[in-house]
Amino acid sequence: MRPMIIGRIRALAVAGSLVASSSPATALAAGSAHEPDLAQILARSAAARGGLEAWRKVRTMVWTGHVERVDASAPRLPFMLQQKRPNLTRFEIAIDRATSVRVFDGRQGWKQRPGAGGKPELEPYGEPEVRAAREALVIDGPLLDAAAKGVEVTLDGVDEVDGRKAYRLAAKLPSGTVQRVWIDAETFLEVKHERPGRDAAGRPTTVAVYLRNYQRVDGLEVPFTIETGTPGGGALADRLMIERVAINVTLPARTFARAGLHTSRRGVTVDTRPEPASPRASATTSR
């Protein structure tokens, strides 16, 4: 497994469990006669994505598709991302006729990749990877139900993303980490995310994720193209091309367990039985 590919795939996996070019920020007077205030932006964004109550009912989500690499000579790489609230993830990708797997069970994570002679190598997540996985608000991101997640959101300004006006919001997570989210001023869909990350050498950097090609799935708006790139809108890296989204399928605990890594399969077929509603979910959706 080539190290650079591993690093780029790791960035895509994190982006997926969570997201042009951006011009310098301009001032925004929140609540002015010409601009919506923060509460209006959040409400219109939730409505554009399918509605807060509908998203609250989503307990699991599975994406299947392929990764398109910047190197046009490289083949498409099939992947499957399984997500379960609040932050459980499993990402599988086929590279060089083998499968690489990354799982996080809510407390710790592991990564498995083919080693010498084809025997799988298993490593635990490093501290930065654990922190990033814990902060990944999977399925719907930091803005939907922000108060319930302990996320503080502020209106930070106005930029352009892909030549279109977008509101820039700052989302401060309970850990203190600040992520930024851009909301298109016309569609009110999320079009860009930025979060702290690390490059292939382990140095701190900012990861920019661009969300495109929204499609409706069971009444929810989901981006089917997710690209990583530089904050200033430079050359983009690999992109996730989602082909199928499954909502509220059964994902047993072993899906995200270390013991389940060695039995991972290349296929993208998952158990399609509905995920049983948790007591918390039932209480939330009945409000």
VEXDREN-2710 file (C-alpha; in Angstrom, 1 decimal):
% VEXDREN-2710
k/r/px/py/pz
1/MET/0.0/0.0/0.0
2/ARG/1.6/3.3/-1.0
3/PRO/1.9/5.8/1.9
4/MET/0.6/8.8/-0.1
5/ILE/-2.5/6.9/-1.2
6/ILE/-3.2/5.9/2.4
7/GLY/-2.9/9.5/3.6
8/ARG/-5.2/10.8/0.9
9/ILE/-7.8/8.1/1.6
10/ARG/-7.7/8.9/5.3
11/ALA/-8.5/12.5/4.5
12/LEU/-11.4/11.4/2.3
13/ALA/-12.7/9.0/5.0
14/VAL/-12.8/11.8/7.6
15/ALA/-14.4/14.2/5.1
16/GLY/-17.0/11.7/4.2
17/SER/-18.1/11.1/7.8
18/LEU/-18.8/14.6/8.0
19/VAL/-17.7/18.8/2.5
20/ALA/-14.7/25.9/-5.1
21/SER/-13.0/28.6/-4.5
22/SER/-13.4/31.1/-1.7
23/SER/-12.9/34.8/-1.9
24/PRO/-11.8/37.0/1.0
25/ALA/-14.5/37.5/3.6
26/THR/-16.7/40.6/3.6
27/ALA/-18.4/42.1/6.5
28/LEU/-21.9/40.9/7.4
29/ALA/-24.3/42.7/9.6
30/ALA/-26.4/39.9/11.1
31/GLY/-30.0/40.7/11.3
32/SER/-29.8/43.7/8.9
33/ALA/-32.6/44.6/6.6
34/HIS/-30.9/42.9/3.7
35/GLU/-29.4/39.7/5.2
36/PRO/-31.0/36.9/7.3
37/ASP/-29.7/36.5/10.8
38/LEU/-28.1/33.4/12.2
39/ALA/-31.4/31.8/13.4
40/GLN/-33.0/32.3/10.0
41/ILE/-30.0/30.9/8.1
42/LEU/-30.0/27.8/10.3
43/ALA/-33.8/27.3/10.0
44/ARG/-33.7/27.7/6.2
45/SER/-30.7/25.4/5.9
46/ALA/-32.5/22.7/7.9
47/ALA/-35.6/23.0/5.8
48/ALA/-33.6/22.9/2.5
49/ARG/-31.9/19.7/3.7
50/GLY/-35.3/18.0/4.3
51/GLY/-36.3/19.2/7.8
52/LEU/-34.8/18.8/11.3
53/GLU/-37.4/16.3/12.4
54/ALA/-36.7/14.0/9.4
55/TRP/-32.9/14.1/10.1
56/ARG/-33.5/13.3/13.8
57/LYS/-35.1/10.0/12.7
58/VAL/-31.9/8.9/10.9
59/ARG/-29.9/6.5/13.1
60/THR/-27.6/5.0/10.5
61/MET/-26.5/5.8/7.0
62/VAL/-24.5/3.9/4.5
63/TRP/-22.8/5.3/1.4
64/THR/-21.4/3.1/-1.4
65/GLY/-19.6/4.3/-4.5
66/HIS/-16.1/4.9/-5.7
67/VAL/-13.2/7.3/-5.3
68/GLU/-11.9/9.2/-8.3
69/ARG/-8.3/10.0/-8.0
70/VAL/-6.5/13.1/-9.4
71/ASP/-4.2/10.8/-11.3
72/ALA/-6.3/10.0/-14.3
73/SER/-4.4/6.8/-15.0
74/ALA/-5.4/5.3/-11.7
75/PRO/-8.6/3.1/-11.6
76/ARG/-11.7/4.0/-9.6
77/LEU/-11.5/2.7/-6.1
78/PRO/-14.8/1.1/-4.7
79/PHE/-15.6/2.2/-1.2
80/MET/-18.3/1.8/1.5
81/LEU/-18.8/4.2/4.4
82/GLN/-21.1/3.0/7.3
83/GLN/-22.1/5.6/9.9
84/LYS/-24.1/5.3/13.1
85/ARG/-24.9/8.0/15.6
86/PRO/-23.3/9.6/17.5
87/ASN/-19.9/9.0/15.9
88/LEU/-19.4/5.3/14.9
89/THR/-17.8/4.8/11.5
90/ARG/-16.5/2.1/9.2
91/PHE/-14.7/3.0/5.9
92/GLU/-13.7/0.2/3.5
93/ILE/-11.9/0.8/0.2
94/ALA/-10.5/-1.6/-2.4
95/ILE/-6.9/-0.6/-3.4
96/ASP/-4.6/-2.7/-5.6
97/ARG/-6.9/-5.8/-5.3
98/ALA/-6.9/-5.6/-1.5
99/THR/-9.2/-4.0/1.0
100/SER/-8.2/-1.3/3.5
101/VAL/-10.5/-0.8/6.5
102/ARG/-10.8/2.0/9.2
103/VAL/-13.3/1.6/12.1
104/PHE/-14.1/3.7/15.1
105/ASP/-16.4/2.4/17.9
106/GLY/-17.0/5.7/19.6
107/ARG/-14.0/5.3/22.0
108/GLN/-11.1/4.0/19.9
109/GLY/-10.3/3.1/16.4
110/TRP/-8.3/0.7/14.3
111/LYS/-7.0/0.6/10.7
112/GLN/-6.3/-2.6/8.7
113/ARG/-4.4/-2.7/5.5
114/PRO/-2.6/-5.4/3.5
115/GLY/0.9/-6.1/4.6
116/ALA/3.8/-8.1/3.2
117/GLY/2.7/-11.3/1.6
118/GLY/-0.9/-10.2/1.7
119/LYS/-1.3/-10.7/5.4
120/PRO/-3.4/-7.9/7.0
121/GLU/-1.6/-5.4/9.3
122/LEU/-3.7/-4.0/12.1
123/GLU/-2.8/-0.7/13.9
124/PRO/-4.7/1.3/16.5
125/TYR/-5.6/4.9/15.8
126/GLY/-3.1/7.5/16.9
127/GLU/-4.2/10.3/19.3
128/PRO/-4.9/12.8/16.5
129/GLU/-7.0/10.2/14.7
130/VAL/-9.0/9.4/17.8
131/ARG/-9.6/13.1/18.5
132/ALA/-10.8/13.7/14.9
133/ALA/-13.1/10.6/15.0
134/ARG/-14.6/11.7/18.3
135/GLU/-15.3/15.2/16.8
136/ALA/-16.9/13.8/13.6
137/LEU/-20.6/14.5/14.0
138/VAL/-21.5/11.8/11.5
139/ILE/-24.7/11.7/9.3
140/ASP/-25.7/15.3/9.6
141/GLY/-22.8/17.5/10.7
142/PRO/-22.5/20.2/13.3
143/LEU/-25.3/22.6/12.3
144/LEU/-28.4/20.5/12.5
145/ASP/-29.6/20.3/16.1
146/ALA/-26.5/22.2/17.1
147/ALA/-27.7/23.1/20.6
148/ALA/-28.5/19.5/21.4
149/LYS/-25.0/18.5/20.3
150/GLY/-23.4/21.2/22.4
151/VAL/-22.2/23.1/19.4
152/GLU/-22.0/26.9/19.5
153/VAL/-22.7/28.4/16.1
154/THR/-21.9/32.0/15.1
155/LEU/-22.3/34.0/11.9
156/ASP/-18.8/34.8/10.7
157/GLY/-19.2/36.6/7.4
158/VAL/-19.9/36.2/3.7
159/ASP/-17.7/34.6/1.0
160/GLU/-18.0/33.3/-2.5
161/VAL/-17.9/29.5/-3.1
162/ASP/-17.8/28.4/-6.7
163/GLY/-18.6/31.9/-7.7
164/ARG/-21.8/32.0/-5.6
165/LYS/-22.6/34.0/-2.4
166/ALA/-22.4/31.9/0.7
167/TYR/-22.8/32.6/4.5
168/ARG/-19.8/31.5/6.5
169/LEU/-20.6/30.0/9.9
170/ALA/-18.2/29.1/12.7
171/ALA/-19.2/26.0/14.7
172/LYS/-17.4/25.5/18.0
173/LEU/-17.5/21.9/19.1
174/PRO/-17.7/20.9/22.8
175/SER/-14.0/20.0/22.6
176/GLY/-13.2/23.6/21.7
177/THR/-12.3/22.8/18.1
178/VAL/-13.8/25.2/15.6
179/GLN/-15.0/24.1/12.2
180/ARG/-16.4/26.4/9.5
181/VAL/-19.4/25.7/7.3
182/TRP/-20.5/27.7/4.2
183/ILE/-24.2/27.9/3.4
184/ASP/-25.2/28.8/-0.2
185/ALA/-27.2/32.0/0.0
186/GLU/-29.8/30.8/-2.6
187/THR/-30.3/27.1/-2.0
188/PHE/-29.3/27.2/1.8
189/LEU/-27.5/23.9/1.3
190/GLU/-24.0/23.4/2.8
191/VAL/-21.4/23.8/0.1
192/LYS/-18.1/23.8/2.0
193/HIS/-16.6/22.7/5.3
194/GLU/-13.2/23.5/6.8
195/ARG/-11.7/21.7/9.8
196/PRO/-8.3/21.3/11.4
197/GLY/-6.3/18.3/10.2
198/ARG/-2.9/17.0/9.5
199/ASP/-0.9/16.5/6.3
200/ALA/0.9/13.3/5.3
201/ALA/3.9/14.4/7.4
202/GLY/1.7/14.8/10.5
203/ARG/1.9/18.6/10.4
204/PRO/-1.2/20.7/11.4
205/THR/-3.1/22.0/8.4
206/THR/-6.6/22.9/7.4
207/VAL/-8.7/20.5/5.4
208/ALA/-11.3/21.9/3.0
209/VAL/-14.2/19.8/1.9
210/TYR/-16.6/20.7/-0.9
211/LEU/-20.2/19.3/-1.1
212/ARG/-21.8/19.1/-4.6
213/ASN/-24.4/17.3/-6.6
214/TYR/-27.2/17.1/-4.0
215/GLN/-29.8/14.5/-4.6
216/ARG/-33.0/13.7/-2.6
217/VAL/-33.0/10.4/-0.7
218/ASP/-36.1/9.5/1.3
219/GLY/-36.9/13.2/1.5
220/LEU/-33.4/14.3/2.6
221/GLU/-30.9/16.2/0.5
222/VAL/-27.6/14.4/0.4
223/PRO/-24.4/15.5/-1.5
224/PHE/-23.4/12.8/-4.0
225/THR/-20.0/14.4/-4.8
226/ILE/-17.5/15.2/-1.9
227/GLU/-14.1/16.7/-2.8
228/THR/-11.2/17.6/-0.6
229/GLY/-8.9/20.5/-1.4
230/THR/-7.1/23.6/-0.1
231/PRO/-8.9/26.4/1.8
232/GLY/-8.0/28.9/-0.8
233/GLY/-9.6/26.9/-3.6
234/GLY/-6.4/25.5/-5.2
235/ALA/-6.1/22.1/-6.8
236/LEU/-8.6/19.6/-5.5
237/ALA/-7.6/16.1/-4.3
238/ASP/-9.5/12.9/-4.7
239/ARG/-13.2/12.9/-4.6
240/LEU/-15.9/10.6/-3.3
241/MET/-18.5/9.8/-5.9
242/ILE/-21.5/8.4/-4.0
243/GLU/-23.7/6.0/-6.0
244/ARG/-26.1/4.7/-3.4
245/VAL/-27.3/5.9/0.0
246/ALA/-29.1/3.6/2.4
247/ILE/-30.8/5.1/5.5
248/ASN/-31.6/3.3/8.8
249/VAL/-30.3/-0.1/7.8
250/THR/-29.2/-2.5/10.6
251/LEU/-25.5/-2.0/11.6
252/PRO/-24.7/-4.3/14.5
253/ALA/-22.0/-3.5/17.0
254/ARG/-19.5/-5.9/15.4
255/THR/-19.5/-3.6/12.3
256/PHE/-17.4/-1.1/14.2
257/ALA/-15.4/-3.6/16.4
258/ARG/-11.8/-4.5/16.1
259/ALA/-12.8/-8.2/16.0
260/GLY/-14.8/-7.5/12.8
261/LEU/-12.0/-6.1/10.8
262/HIS/-10.6/-9.5/9.6
263/THR/-14.0/-10.5/8.2
264/SER/-14.5/-7.4/6.1
265/ARG/-15.8/-8.1/2.6
266/ARG/-15.1/-6.3/-0.6
267/GLY/-18.8/-6.1/-1.6
268/VAL/-21.0/-3.2/-0.7
269/THR/-24.1/-5.3/0.3
270/VAL/-25.3/-4.5/3.8
271/ASP/-28.2/-5.8/5.9
272/THR/-31.2/-3.8/4.7
273/ARG/-33.4/-4.5/7.7
274/PRO/-34.5/-1.3/9.4
275/GLU/-32.4/-0.1/12.3
276/PRO/-34.4/-0.6/15.6
277/ALA/-35.3/2.8/17.1
278/SER/-33.4/3.6/20.3
279/PRO/-35.3/4.9/23.3
280/ARG/-33.5/8.3/22.8
281/ALA/-34.6/8.4/19.2
282/SER/-38.2/7.6/20.0
283/ALA/-38.2/10.4/22.7
284/THR/-36.6/12.9/20.3
285/THR/-38.9/12.3/17.3
286/SER/-42.0/12.4/19.3
287/ARG/-41.5/16.0/20.2
END
